[in-house]
């Protein structure tokens, strides 16, 4: 699975992964150590919860405008 926002706005095909910000964990993309896109609408309280949501497809893709 690849990030739709990263593809649309940055022309990069990057795999989805769990990332962390000050707001919590989210599903997004990164290029090396640099975050590129926040793909999930949701923030998750733990890495494990975000990873489970990613595996189960139990998350909401942020809007592609």
N, CA, C and O atoms as a GROMACS GRO file, in nm:
protein
  260
    1UNK      N    1   0.084  -0.118   0.000
    1UNK     CA    2   0.000   0.000   0.000
    1UNK      C    3   0.089   0.124   0.000
    1UNK      O    4   0.188   0.133   0.073
    2UNK      N    5   0.052   0.217  -0.082
    2UNK     CA    6   0.130   0.339  -0.097
    2UNK      C    7   0.045   0.461  -0.061
    2UNK      O    8  -0.077   0.458  -0.070
    3UNK      N    9   0.112   0.568  -0.022
    3UNK     CA   10   0.044   0.690   0.017
    3UNK      C   11  -0.016   0.763  -0.102
    3UNK      O   12   0.055   0.798  -0.196
    4UNK      N   13  -0.146   0.786  -0.097
    4UNK     CA   14  -0.214   0.856  -0.206
    4UNK      C   15  -0.179   1.004  -0.208
    4UNK      O   16  -0.164   1.062  -0.316
    5UNK      N   17  -0.166   1.066  -0.091
    5UNK     CA   18  -0.132   1.209  -0.087
    5UNK      C   19   0.012   1.232  -0.132
    5UNK      O   20   0.040   1.329  -0.202
    6UNK      N   21   0.102   1.144  -0.091
    6UNK     CA   22   0.242   1.155  -0.134
    6UNK      C   23   0.252   1.143  -0.285
    6UNK      O   24   0.329   1.214  -0.349
    7UNK      N   25   0.173   1.053  -0.341
    7UNK     CA   26   0.174   1.033  -0.486
    7UNK      C   27   0.116   1.156  -0.557
    7UNK      O   28   0.171   1.204  -0.656
    8UNK      N   29   0.004   1.204  -0.505
    8UNK     CA   30  -0.066   1.316  -0.570
    8UNK      C   31   0.014   1.446  -0.564
    8UNK      O   32   0.032   1.513  -0.666
    9UNK      N   33   0.063   1.481  -0.445
    9UNK     CA   34   0.123   1.613  -0.426
    9UNK      C   35   0.274   1.616  -0.443
    9UNK      O   36   0.331   1.718  -0.481
   10UNK      N   37   0.340   1.504  -0.415
   10UNK     CA   38   0.487   1.503  -0.421
   10UNK      C   39   0.542   1.417  -0.534
   10UNK      O   40   0.662   1.412  -0.558
   11UNK      N   41   0.450   1.348  -0.604
   11UNK     CA   42   0.492   1.261  -0.715
   11UNK      C   43   0.588   1.152  -0.668
   11UNK      O   44   0.681   1.114  -0.740
   12UNK      N   45   0.565   1.104  -0.544
   12UNK     CA   46   0.649   0.999  -0.486
   12UNK      C   47   0.563   0.878  -0.454
   12UNK      O   48   0.451   0.893  -0.404
   13UNK      N   49   0.612   0.760  -0.481
   13UNK     CA   50   0.542   0.637  -0.444
   13UNK      C   51   0.612   0.580  -0.322
   13UNK      O   52   0.714   0.511  -0.332
   14UNK      N   53   0.555   0.610  -0.206
   14UNK     CA   54   0.615   0.570  -0.079
   14UNK      C   55   0.520   0.479  -0.004
   14UNK      O   56   0.399   0.502  -0.004
   15UNK      N   57   0.572   0.376   0.060
   15UNK     CA   58   0.486   0.283   0.135
   15UNK      C   59   0.427   0.350   0.260
   15UNK      O   60   0.488   0.437   0.321
   16UNK      N   61   0.306   0.305   0.295
   16UNK     CA   62   0.244   0.352   0.418
   16UNK      C   63   0.317   0.293   0.536
   16UNK      O   64   0.363   0.179   0.532
   17UNK      N   65   0.327   0.372   0.643
   17UNK     CA   66   0.390   0.326   0.766
   17UNK      C   67   0.337   0.406   0.883
   17UNK      O   68   0.270   0.508   0.864
   18UNK      N   69   0.366   0.361   1.001
   18UNK     CA   70   0.326   0.433   1.122
   18UNK      C   71   0.434   0.535   1.155
   18UNK      O   72   0.552   0.502   1.165
   19UNK      N   73   0.390   0.658   1.172
   19UNK     CA   74   0.480   0.768   1.208
   19UNK      C   75   0.429   0.835   1.335
   19UNK      O   76   0.316   0.812   1.376
   20UNK      N   77   0.513   0.918   1.396
   20UNK     CA   78   0.475   0.984   1.521
   20UNK      C   79   0.499   1.134   1.510
   20UNK      O   80   0.599   1.180   1.455
   21UNK      N   81   0.405   1.209   1.566
   21UNK     CA   82   0.420   1.354   1.580
   21UNK      C   83   0.385   1.390   1.724
   21UNK      O   84   0.357   1.302   1.805
   22UNK      N   85   0.387   1.517   1.755
   22UNK     CA   86   0.349   1.561   1.889
   22UNK      C   87   0.204   1.528   1.921
   22UNK      O   88   0.166   1.518   2.038
   23UNK      N   89   0.122   1.511   1.818
   23UNK     CA   90  -0.022   1.482   1.838
   23UNK      C   91  -0.050   1.334   1.857
   23UNK      O   92  -0.160   1.298   1.899
   24UNK      N   93   0.046   1.247   1.828
   24UNK     CA   94   0.026   1.103   1.843
   24UNK      C   95   0.080   1.030   1.722
   24UNK      O   96   0.159   1.084   1.645
   25UNK      N   97   0.037   0.907   1.708
   25UNK     CA   98   0.080   0.822   1.598
   25UNK      C   99  -0.020   0.831   1.484
   25UNK      O  100  -0.140   0.846   1.507
   26UNK      N  101   0.029   0.823   1.362
   26UNK     CA  102  -0.057   0.832   1.246
   26UNK      C  103  -0.002   0.746   1.133
   26UNK      O  104   0.112   0.700   1.138
   27UNK      N  105  -0.083   0.724   1.034
   27UNK     CA  106  -0.042   0.650   0.916
   27UNK      C  107  -0.003   0.751   0.810
   27UNK      O  108  -0.080   0.840   0.775
   28UNK      N  109   0.118   0.736   0.761
   28UNK     CA  110   0.168   0.832   0.664
   28UNK      C  111   0.280   0.773   0.582
   28UNK      O  112   0.297   0.651   0.575
   29UNK      N  113   0.357   0.862   0.522
   29UNK     CA  114   0.472   0.820   0.443
   29UNK      C  115   0.594   0.902   0.485
   29UNK      O  116   0.582   1.012   0.539
   30UNK      N  117   0.709   0.845   0.458
   30UNK     CA  118   0.835   0.914   0.487
   30UNK      C  119   0.935   0.879   0.378
   30UNK      O  120   0.927   0.773   0.316
   31UNK      N  121   1.028   0.970   0.356
   31UNK     CA  122   1.138   0.949   0.265
   31UNK      C  123   1.263   0.948   0.352
   31UNK      O  124   1.314   1.054   0.390
   32UNK      N  125   1.310   0.829   0.382
   32UNK     CA  126   1.418   0.817   0.481
   32UNK      C  127   1.363   0.853   0.618
   32UNK      O  128   1.263   0.796   0.662
   33UNK      N  129   1.428   0.947   0.685
   33UNK     CA  130   1.382   0.991   0.817
   33UNK      C  131   1.288   1.111   0.810
   33UNK      O  132   1.240   1.159   0.913
   34UNK      N  133   1.260   1.160   0.689
   34UNK     CA  134   1.179   1.280   0.673
   34UNK      C  135   1.034   1.245   0.640
   34UNK      O  136   1.008   1.182   0.537
   35UNK      N  137   0.938   1.286   0.726
   35UNK     CA  138   0.796   1.263   0.694
   35UNK      C  139   0.758   1.338   0.567
   35UNK      O  140   0.805   1.450   0.543
   36UNK      N  141   0.674   1.276   0.485
   36UNK     CA  142   0.628   1.336   0.360
   36UNK      C  143   0.480   1.368   0.367
   36UNK      O  144   0.438   1.479   0.334
   37UNK      N  145   0.398   1.270   0.410
   37UNK     CA  146   0.254   1.293   0.413
   37UNK      C  147   0.189   1.226   0.533
   37UNK      O  148   0.233   1.120   0.579
   38UNK      N  149   0.084   1.289   0.583
   38UNK     CA  150  -0.003   1.230   0.685
   38UNK      C  151  -0.125   1.180   0.609
   38UNK      O  152  -0.208   1.260   0.566
   39UNK      N  153  -0.136   1.051   0.593
   39UNK     CA  154  -0.241   0.992   0.512
   39UNK      C  155  -0.369   0.966   0.592
   39UNK      O  156  -0.478   0.973   0.536
   40UNK      N  157  -0.356   0.935   0.719
   40UNK     CA  158  -0.475   0.904   0.800
   40UNK      C  159  -0.536   1.030   0.859
   40UNK      O  160  -0.465   1.124   0.897
   41UNK      N  161  -0.667   1.030   0.866
   41UNK     CA  162  -0.737   1.138   0.935
   41UNK      C  163  -0.710   1.125   1.085
   41UNK      O  164  -0.691   1.225   1.155
   42UNK      N  165  -0.709   1.003   1.133
   42UNK     CA  166  -0.698   0.975   1.276
   42UNK      C  167  -0.554   0.987   1.327
   42UNK      O  168  -0.457   0.970   1.254
   43UNK      N  169  -0.548   1.016   1.456
   43UNK     CA  170  -0.426   0.996   1.534
   43UNK      C  171  -0.456   0.881   1.629
   43UNK      O  172  -0.570   0.864   1.672
   44UNK      N  173  -0.355   0.804   1.662
   44UNK     CA  174  -0.370   0.689   1.750
   44UNK      C  175  -0.284   0.711   1.874
   44UNK      O  176  -0.180   0.776   1.868
   45UNK      N  177  -0.329   0.656   1.986
   45UNK     CA  178  -0.258   0.678   2.113
   45UNK      C  179  -0.128   0.600   2.122
   45UNK      O  180  -0.034   0.642   2.190
   46UNK      N  181  -0.121   0.485   2.054
   46UNK     CA  182   0.000   0.403   2.061
   46UNK      C  183   0.044   0.360   1.921
   46UNK      O  184  -0.036   0.358   1.827
   47UNK      N  185   0.170   0.326   1.910
   47UNK     CA  186   0.224   0.272   1.785
   47UNK      C  187   0.151   0.144   1.750
   47UNK      O  188   0.116   0.121   1.634
   48UNK      N  189   0.128   0.059   1.850
   48UNK     CA  190   0.061  -0.069   1.826
   48UNK      C  191  -0.080  -0.050   1.770
   48UNK      O  192  -0.121  -0.123   1.680
   49UNK      N  193  -0.153   0.047   1.821
   49UNK     CA  194  -0.290   0.073   1.772
   49UNK      C  195  -0.287   0.121   1.627
   49UNK      O  196  -0.369   0.080   1.546
   50UNK      N  197  -0.192   0.207   1.595
   50UNK     CA  198  -0.180   0.256   1.458
   50UNK      C  199  -0.138   0.143   1.364
   50UNK      O  200  -0.188   0.133   1.252
   51UNK      N  201  -0.046   0.059   1.408
   51UNK     CA  202   0.000  -0.053   1.327
   51UNK      C  203  -0.114  -0.150   1.301
   51UNK      O  204  -0.128  -0.201   1.190
   52UNK      N  205  -0.195  -0.176   1.402
   52UNK     CA  206  -0.310  -0.266   1.386
   52UNK      C  207  -0.411  -0.208   1.289
   52UNK      O  208  -0.465  -0.279   1.204
   53UNK      N  209  -0.438  -0.078   1.300
   53UNK     CA  210  -0.530  -0.011   1.208
   53UNK      C  211  -0.478  -0.020   1.064
   53UNK      O  212  -0.556  -0.044   0.972
   54UNK      N  213  -0.350  -0.002   1.045
   54UNK     CA  214  -0.289  -0.012   0.912
   54UNK      C  215  -0.306  -0.154   0.857
   54UNK      O  216  -0.344  -0.172   0.742
   55UNK      N  217  -0.277  -0.253   0.940
   55UNK     CA  218  -0.288  -0.393   0.896
   55UNK      C  219  -0.432  -0.431   0.864
   55UNK      O  220  -0.457  -0.504   0.769
   56UNK      N  221  -0.527  -0.380   0.945
   56UNK     CA  222  -0.667  -0.418   0.928
   56UNK      C  223  -0.741  -0.330   0.827
   56UNK      O  224  -0.854  -0.361   0.789
   57UNK      N  225  -0.678  -0.222   0.783
   57UNK     CA  226  -0.747  -0.128   0.696
   57UNK      C  227  -0.853  -0.049   0.771
   57UNK      O  228  -0.949   0.000   0.711
   58UNK      N  229  -0.835  -0.037   0.903
   58UNK     CA  230  -0.933   0.029   0.989
   58UNK      C  231  -0.893   0.173   1.017
   58UNK      O  232  -0.880   0.214   1.133
   59UNK      N  233  -0.872   0.248   0.911
   59UNK     CA  234  -0.835   0.389   0.923
   59UNK      C  235  -0.896   0.463   0.805
   59UNK      O  236  -0.938   0.402   0.707
   60UNK      N  237  -0.902   0.594   0.815
   60UNK     CA  238  -0.965   0.678   0.714
   60UNK      C  239  -0.860   0.753   0.634
   60UNK      O  240  -0.779   0.826   0.691
   61UNK      N  241  -0.862   0.736   0.503
   61UNK     CA  242  -0.770   0.809   0.415
   61UNK      C  243  -0.808   0.956   0.416
   61UNK      O  244  -0.924   0.991   0.397
   62UNK      N  245  -0.710   1.043   0.438
   62UNK     CA  246  -0.734   1.186   0.430
   62UNK      C  247  -0.771   1.222   0.287
   62UNK      O  248  -0.736   1.151   0.193
   63UNK      N  249  -0.841   1.330   0.272
   63UNK     CA  250  -0.898   1.369   0.142
   63UNK      C  251  -0.790   1.413   0.044
   63UNK      O  252  -0.697   1.485   0.079
   64UNK      N  253  -0.806   1.368  -0.079
   64UNK     CA  254  -0.722   1.414  -0.189
   64UNK      C  255  -0.801   1.518  -0.266
   64UNK      O  256  -0.901   1.486  -0.330
   65UNK      N  257  -0.757   1.642  -0.260
   65UNK     CA  258  -0.829   1.749  -0.329
   65UNK      C  259  -0.774   1.774  -0.467
   65UNK      O  260  -0.824   1.862  -0.538
   0.00000   0.00000   0.00000
